[in-house]
Amino acid sequence: MRADALEQVFLRREGGVYTVLLVFESPSGSRERVTLTAPRGDENAAVDYLVRYLVQRGATLARRPRLRVETAGALSDAPRLLERLTTAMAPVRRDSPGRRTSVRRR
């Protein structure tokens, strides 16, 4: 079974772009890690890129996803960015499993 529920997101700024590490989990407990490189931009642009990736993949958010940003070698929770992610993914979360929905851009 493919892991489709996004559990954790780690953002790290490297050389002017954000590296995004995603941890997906399936109901059976299997985990999948995916690393993306977001186009140039700020943290908000990296989250927007992540949303487009998740929609294309047909993935959803876990019940309690976590989003953390690495700054000076330390990880910290980013509630503002998590809110941006959950708001953008809300139409997908309300949809039935397996069905894809377009995401409204703000």
HELIX and SHEET records of a PDB file:
HELIX    1   1 GLU A   43  ARG A   57  1                                  15    
HELIX    2   2 PRO A   79  ARG A   94  1                                  16    
SHEET    1   A 5 ARG A  31  THR A  37  0                                        
SHEET    2   A 5 VAL A  17  GLU A  25 -1                                        
SHEET    3   A 5 ALA A   5  GLU A  14 -1                                        
SHEET    4   A 5 THR A  60  THR A  71  1                                        
SHEET    5   A 5 ALA A  74  ASP A  77 -1                                        
END                                                                             
